[in-house]
Amino acid sequence: MRRPVDADRVRAFMRALGLAARGEHTVYLVGGATAVLEGWRESTVDVDVAFSDRDDADELLRALPRIKDELELNVELASPADFVPVPGGWEERSPSIAREGSVSFLHYDLYSQALSKLERGHDRDLLDVDEMLTRGLVERDRLRELFAEIEPELYRFPAIDPPSFRRRVESALAQR
């Protein structure tokens, strides 16, 4: 088992991926990597990433096994879009982190991340959403609006139980 990934190790991963790239790329950090870089978690078990254009990310995908081994960390390809409908405009809501070489790193839209975490409903995910709300990274009213935007599309994700998802959203928004 590999050791936990802290902020320094996430940044080392970003540098290594930037060095591996020849062309322009946009990489979105998701989940624990966001939590670690934003400072509400000390570490995460892996670095979750998504590419703006996965079809054009072959050079980065080919570099991932080497980078994972060299840095002794786990990397997963995952984004909120794998789990929930993503609200429109997510790209514009994705905060910039840094640029390494020809790679721009951004946090995947924090509202989409929060909605995905609320749908999953794991204790750690709910704590992450609470931190996003407490730190003002997502606003309650806007999160409610964006949930309402995606709610009609939930049928596209048969594993989701819409009433349970709605209850978790409302519960998270009612706290504090």
C-alpha positions in Angstrom: 0.0 0.0 0.0 1.3 3.4 -0.9 1.6 6.2 1.6 -0.9 9.0 1.8 -0.7 11.9 -0.6 -0.2 15.3 0.9 -0.1 18.7 -0.8 3.6 18.5 -1.6 3.1 15.2 -3.3 0.1 16.5 -5.3 2.3 19.4 -6.5 5.1 16.9 -7.3 2.6 15.0 -9.4 1.6 18.2 -11.2 5.2 19.0 -12.0 5.9 15.5 -13.3 2.8 15.6 -15.5 3.8 19.0 -16.8 7.2 17.7 -17.7 5.7 14.7 -19.5 3.5 16.9 -21.8 4.6 18.1 -25.1 1.2 19.7 -26.2 -1.2 21.9 -24.4 -3.5 20.2 -21.9 -6.0 21.0 -19.2 -6.1 18.6 -16.2 -8.7 18.8 -13.5 -8.0 17.7 -10.0 -10.9 16.1 -8.2 -11.9 14.9 -4.7 -9.1 14.3 -2.2 -6.6 16.2 -4.3 -8.8 19.3 -4.2 -9.3 18.8 -0.4 -5.6 18.5 0.2 -4.6 21.5 -1.9 -7.4 23.7 -0.4 -6.2 22.7 3.1 -9.1 21.0 4.7 -7.5 17.6 4.6 -3.9 16.7 5.4 -3.8 13.8 2.9 -5.7 11.6 0.5 -5.2 8.1 -0.7 -4.9 8.9 -4.4 -4.9 11.7 -6.9 -8.1 11.8 -8.9 -7.8 13.5 -12.3 -9.9 14.3 -15.3 -8.7 15.5 -18.7 -10.5 18.3 -20.7 -10.1 16.1 -23.8 -9.4 12.5 -22.9 -9.1 11.6 -26.6 -6.2 14.1 -26.9 -4.5 13.0 -23.6 -2.6 10.0 -24.8 0.8 11.4 -23.9 -0.4 12.1 -20.4 -2.1 8.8 -20.0 1.0 7.0 -21.2 3.1 8.9 -18.6 0.9 8.1 -15.7 2.2 4.6 -14.9 5.8 5.9 -14.7 4.8 8.9 -12.7 2.8 6.8 -10.3 5.8 4.5 -9.7 8.4 7.2 -9.4 6.3 9.2 -6.9 4.8 6.1 -5.3 1.2 7.4 -5.4 -2.1 6.2 -6.8 -3.8 8.0 -9.6 -7.4 7.5 -10.7 -9.3 8.8 -13.7 -12.5 10.1 -12.1 -14.7 13.1 -12.3 -18.2 14.1 -11.0 -19.5 13.5 -14.6 -18.9 9.8 -13.9 -21.4 9.8 -11.1 -24.0 12.6 -11.6 -25.2 14.9 -14.4 -22.9 17.9 -14.3 -24.5 21.3 -14.4 -23.8 23.5 -17.4 -21.0 26.0 -17.2 -18.8 23.7 -15.0 -15.7 24.6 -17.0 -16.1 28.3 -16.2 -16.6 27.5 -12.5 -13.4 25.4 -12.3 -10.8 27.4 -10.3 -7.2 27.5 -11.6 -4.5 26.0 -9.5 -1.3 26.3 -11.5 0.4 25.8 -14.8 3.2 23.3 -15.1 4.9 23.3 -18.5 2.2 23.2 -21.1 -0.4 21.8 -18.7 -3.0 23.9 -16.9 -4.3 22.4 -13.7 -7.7 23.4 -12.3 -10.0 22.1 -9.6 -13.0 20.4 -11.2 -16.0 22.7 -10.6 -16.5 22.6 -6.9 -20.3 22.6 -7.2 -20.1 19.5 -9.4 -17.7 17.9 -6.9 -20.1 18.8 -4.0 -23.1 17.3 -5.8 -21.2 14.1 -6.6 -20.1 13.8 -3.0 -23.6 14.4 -1.8 -25.0 11.7 -4.1 -22.4 9.2 -2.8 -23.2 10.2 0.7 -20.1 8.6 2.4 -19.1 10.2 5.7 -15.9 11.6 4.3 -17.8 13.1 1.3 -20.3 14.8 3.5 -17.5 16.3 5.6 -15.9 17.5 2.4 -19.1 19.2 1.4 -19.4 20.8 4.8 -15.9 22.2 4.5 -16.7 23.6 1.0 -19.7 25.3 2.5 -17.9 26.5 5.6 -15.0 27.9 3.6 -17.3 29.7 1.2 -16.0 27.6 -1.8 -19.6 26.8 -2.7 -22.7 28.9 -1.8 -25.8 27.2 -0.4 -28.3 29.0 -2.7 -26.2 28.3 -5.8 -25.7 24.6 -4.9 -29.5 24.3 -4.5 -30.0 26.0 -7.9 -27.5 23.7 -9.6 -29.1 20.6 -8.0 -32.4 21.7 -9.4 -30.8 22.1 -12.8 -29.5 18.5 -12.8 -32.4 16.8 -11.1 -34.4 16.3 -14.3 -31.4 14.4 -15.7 -30.9 12.0 -12.8 -32.8 9.3 -14.8 -29.6 9.0 -16.9 -27.8 7.5 -13.9 -29.9 4.5 -12.9 -27.8 3.8 -9.7 -29.0 7.2 -8.2 -32.1 7.2 -6.0 -33.3 10.8 -6.7 -35.3 11.1 -3.4 -32.3 10.1 -1.3 -30.0 12.4 -3.3 -32.4 15.3 -2.7 -32.6 14.6 1.0 -28.8 14.6 1.3 -28.6 17.9 -0.6 -31.3 19.5 1.6 -29.7 18.1 4.8 -26.3 19.5 3.8 -27.8 22.9 3.0 -29.8 23.0 6.2 -26.7 22.6 8.5 -25.3 25.7 10.2 
